[in-house]
């Protein structure tokens, strides 16, 4: 039986190996016409260059901010949907994840209209007398955070909902029957049991925010460069494959490091 199961898995593993792992390793360590030594030399230069350091820290900082905002907004929504007994709960869940069906380019262009100098937000601030002139909200970290939050909030809702739906609602009633109020039940029962799912949601959001290209490019421009936009510049404009591979390595390490730390924190929280 196990042999048959292994045979069923082999085609998928072969596709994963040939179509993903081998090209990824080649891209990271041996891009066209560049040796691994050149890649690591360029990586060392980037890690000591203040300009590249600023890009790395900006990418890491904005990725963490977007992750915290998405989980902070998405988890309560997912909790309410998972505990709802209304016949409209399924419809509300579908509405929450409906933005995933839309192109990220379309949603990002919406922010260009809203945050532009003639957009709704600057004009509202101007009409309220909060500013003397329409503020420049585009090409700022705030614009990138807003755009990425809109992109990845539905993902956070879906991932959190899948974890919360597996937590038996009867445990809430049992905790309240033992004298715990709703707040204590939420923090002592629901959050610990759904913690691994929330870690998965946070990892997905962070990985997406760090590697996203379209939204940082359109809303951040050349003023707020991130690793993804810098990678595109190296690979398509300056054709510096060593720098492109070094940038991809940094992005990969960031994602794996944060996901590993979040998983370790979740395991410690589960055992404490």
N, C-alpha and C positions, 0 to 999 in steps of 0.2 A: 504493500500500500504506500509506504513511504517512497519507494522507488518511482511509482507512478506519479506521485505528487511532485517529486523532483523533476521528472520529465516535463510536467506541465509548467513548471516554473522556468525551465531552461530557455524557452524562446523569449520570454520577457527579459530575462537577465542578459541574453545575447543582444537584444535591441538596446537595452540600457547601457551595456558596455560599449558597443560599437557606435551608437548614436549619441551618447552623452559623455561617458567617463573618458574615453580616449580623446575625443575632440577637446574636452575641457582641460585635461592635463596638457595636451599639446598647446592650447591657447595660453595657459598659465606659465608654462616652463620652456616651451620651444616654439614660439611664433615664427612666421616665415622669415628666413634669413637672419635669425637671432639665436644666439646660444644661451643656455641657462645662466652662464656666468654673467653675460651682459644684462640679463633680466635682473639678477640679484644685485649687480652693481647699480643699476638704475633704481632699484628699490631702496638701496642704502642712501642714494642721493636724495630721493624723495622724502625719506623719513627724517632727514637732517635739514631739508630746505624749509624755511619759514612759510613760504607761499603754499607749498604742498601740505605742510602740517596744518595750516589754517583750513585747507579744503577738507582734510581728514576729520578735523575736529568739528567743522561745520556739519559734515555729513553725519557723524556720530551723534552730535547734539540734536540736530533736527530729527534724525531717525528715532531717538529716544523720546523726544517731545511728542512726536506723532503717535508713537506707540502708547504712551501714557494717556494721551487725550482719547485715542480710539478705544482703549480698554475702559477708561473712566466713563465714557459715554455709552459704549456698546454693551458692557456687562449689565448695567441696570436695565437696559432695554431687553436684553436676552433673558434676564431673570423674570421680568414682568410677563414676557411672552410665554416662558416655560411654565409659569404658575397660573396663567390665565385659563379660566374655564369657559370663556366666551366662545361662541361659535364663530366669531370673527378673528380668533387668534391666528388661524392659518392665513387669513387674508392679510392681517397686519404683518406677519412674518414675511409673506411674499412681498409686501410693500417695502419692508426693511431691506431686503436683499435685491430688490428690483434694480437699483443703480448698477449692480454688477453686470447687468445685461447691456448697459450702455458703454460706448467706447470711452476710454479715459481721455482721449483727445477732445471729444465733445464736451465732457464735463469740465475739463481744464479751460477750454475756450470760454465757457460760461463765466469762470472767474475773471478772465480778461475783461469781459464786459462789465462785471460787477465792480471790480477793483480799479478799473481805469480811471483816468482823471475826470472823465465825464460819466463815470459809472454811478450806480445807485449809492454805494457807501460813501465815497468822497463827497458827493453832492448832498447827501443827508447830513454829514458832519458840517458842511458849509452852511446849509440852510438853518441848522440849529445854532449857528454862531459859535461853534466849538473851535473853528479854525478861520483864519482870514482868507485862506485860499485852499483850493482842493488839494488835500494831501496826496503824496505819491505813495500809494500802497503796493503797486506792482513792483516787482524786482526787489522784494524785501524778504527776509526770513518769514515774516508773518504770512505773506502770500503763499510761500511754499508750504508752510504748515497747514494753512486752510485747504489748499488744493489736495495735499496728500491725505489729510484727515477725511475729506469727502470721498476720496478714492478708496481708502482702506477701512472706513468705518463699517460698511456692510460685511466685509470679511470678518471683522472682529465680532460682529453680532452673530454671524452664522457659527463661527467656531465656539464662541461662548455658549450659545444656545444648545449646541450639540452636547456640551459638557453638563450644562445645567439640567437638560432634559433627562439625563441619566441619574440624577440625584432624586431619589424617591421623595415625593411631596409628603408622604406619610411621616418622614423623619422630622419635618417641620412641625407637624401636629404633635408628634411624640415629645419634642423638645418643649413646646409650649405647654403640654400637659404636665411636664415636670417642673414648671414654674418659670421657664425662660420667656422673656418678652420677644417681640418680633426682631428687634435689633440684635439681641444676643443670639437668637436662633440663626439669623443671617450670618453673623460673623463667626460663630462657633461651629455651625453645622454646614451651611450651604457653601461658604467660601472655601473651607479646607477640602471638602469633597470635590468641588469643581476646580480646584487649583491646578491640577495637571492640564485640564482643558484650556484654562486661561493662559497657562504658559505656552501652549501650542498656538493660541490666538495671538499672543504677544510676539512670539517668534515669527509667525507669518507676516504680521504687520510690519515688524522691524525689517525683516528681509526685503519686503516689498518697498518700503520707504527708502532704504539705503540704496537699492538697485534701480529705483524708478528713474526714468530719463525724461519722458515727455513733460511731466508736470514741473520738475525743477528747471527744465530748459525754457518753457514758456513763461513761467511765473517768476523765475529767478534771474533769467538772462545771464549776461556775462558778469553781472555784479555779484551774484550769489552762486558761484560755481560749487558744484558737488562732484563727488567721485564719478558718478555716472556721466555727467556732462563732460568732465575732463577726459574720461575714457573715450568718449565719442570723438573729442578733439584730437586725441593722440592717434586714434585708429583711422580717422577719415579725413582730417585736415592736415596735420603735420606728418602723418604716416610714420610715427615713432612707435614701432612695435614693442620695443623693450619697455618704454614708458607705459604703453597700453597694458602689457602683461603685468607689470609691477602694480598698476592701479587696480587691475582685476584681482590680483593677489591680496591687496589690502582690503578690498571689498569682501572677498571670500573669508578672510580671517576675521573681519569685524562681525560678519553674520554668524560664523561658527562660534566665535568667542562669546557673543551675547547670548546665543541660544544655549550654549553649554552652561554659562553662569546662571541663566534663568532656570534651566532644568535642575541644576544643583540646588538652587534656592528652593525650588518646589519640593524636591526630595527631602531636604532638611525640614521644611515646614510640615511635610506629611509625617515625619518620624518624631517631631517634637510634641 
